[in-house]
Amino acid sequence: INTHIPLVAEMPHGGYKKSGYGKDLSSYALDDYTRIKHVMANLDS
């Protein structure tokens, strides 16, 4: 518990406000930079 290990993408790092736990340096950080977009196109032409 609480050992020093290399950071991996599945392990969130950082925090919110005064917390030491968050999502920087992880795959969860992508949620802050992406959004869902729906595109429809008629391909019957």
MARSE-370751 format. One record per atom (N, C-alpha, C): x, y, z; residue in three letters. Coordinates in pm, whole numbers, plus 32768, in hexadecimal, padded with zeros to 4 digits. Atoms other than C-alpha are relative to their C-alpha. Example, Ala and Ser with C-alpha at 12.3 -4.5 7.8 and 13.67 -1.06 7.14 Angstrom:
MARSE-370751
80597F898000ALA
84CE7E3E830CALA
805A80788000ALA
7FAE7F897FFASER
85577F9682CASER
7FB3806D8049SER
//
This chain:
MARSE-370751
80557F8A8000ILE
800080008000ILE
8059807B8000ILE
7FB87F81800CASN
807A815B7FA0ASN
80937FEF7FDFASN
7F75800E802CTHR
81B880DE7EFBTHR
801680557F85THR
7FDE7FB18076HIS
826D819B7DEAHIS
80107FA27F8AHIS
7FFC80528078ILE
822680F87C9CILE
7FF2805A7F87ILE
80147FAE8079PRO
822B81747B35PRO
7F6B80177FE6PRO
808B7FE18020LEU
80EB82207AC7LEU
7FD77FB97F80LEU
8036803F8077VAL
8014816579CDVAL
7F7F80497FD9VAL
80757FB78031ALA
7EF281E878F8ALA
7F807FDB804AALA
8078802A7FB9GLU
7DF4812279C2GLU
7FF88037808EGLU
7FFC7FCF7F77MET
7E5B81C87B09MET
7FF880988000MET
800C7F6F7FFCPRO
7DD5832A7B35PRO
8065803E8061PRO
7F9E7FBB7FAEHIS
7ECA84267BC7HIS
7FDA80948000HIS
80237F737FF5GLY
7E8985877C41GLY
7F9280128067GLY
806A7FEE7F9FGLY
7D5F860F7CF9GLY
7FA480727FE1GLY
805F7F928007TYR
7C3C86F97D22TYR
800E80508081TYR
7FEF7FA77F8DLYS
7C6688227E08LYS
80757FD18056LYS
7F9280277FA8LYS
7D3387AB7F34LYS
80197F6A8002LYS
7FF180928002SER
7D13863A7EE2SER
807D7FDB7FB0SER
7F8D8032804AGLY
7E4085767E6CGLY
7FDB7F967F9CGLY
802D806A805BTYR
7D6F848E7D93TYR
7FAF803F7F90TYR
80497FC78070GLY
7CF084E17C39GLY
80167FB37F81GLY
7FF88047807ELYS
7D1F84947ACCLYS
806D80317FA3LYS
7F937FD48057ASP
7E5185487A43ASP
805C7F8C7FDFASP
7FA28066802FLEU
7F468472797FLEU
7FC07F777FEDLEU
804280808015SER
7E408363794ASER
7FA480097F87SER
805C80018072SER
7D5482F97836SER
7F7F80498021SER
80787FB87FD8TYR
7C39839B78FFTYR
800B80967FE2TYR
7FEE7F72801EALA
7CCE84F378B6ALA
7FCB80237F76ALA
80357FE58085LEU
7C5984D0774DLEU
7F7080308004LEU
808B7FD47FF3ASP
7AF3850877C5ASP
7FF580988007ASP
80037F6E7FF7ASP
7B4B8675780CASP
801580427F79ASP
7FDD7FC68081TYR
7BC086AB76A7TYR
7FAD7FCB7F8CTYR
80538038806ATHR
7ABB85E775E4THR
7F6D80138020THR
80907FFD7FEDARG
794685F275B0ARG
7FC07FA67F97ARG
80478058805BILE
78498510750AILE
7FC080547F93ILE
803C7FBA8070LYS
77DA857D73B1LYS
7FC07F997FA4LYS
8049805B8057HIS
76D684D572D4HIS
7FF8803F7F76HIS
80037FCF808AVAL
76F484FA715AVAL
7FAF7F9F7FADVAL
80508053805AMET
75F1847B7060MET
801A802E7F71MET
7FEA7FDF808DALA
762E84696EEAALA
7FB17F9E7FAAALA
80488054805EASN
755983E76DCBASN
80637FCF7F98ASN
7F9E8039805CLEU
763B82FD6D06LEU
7FBF7FC27F85LEU
804A80368072ASP
752C82996C09ASP
7FF780687F90ASP
80047F9D806CSER
758E83886AF2SER
803F7FCD7F81SER
//
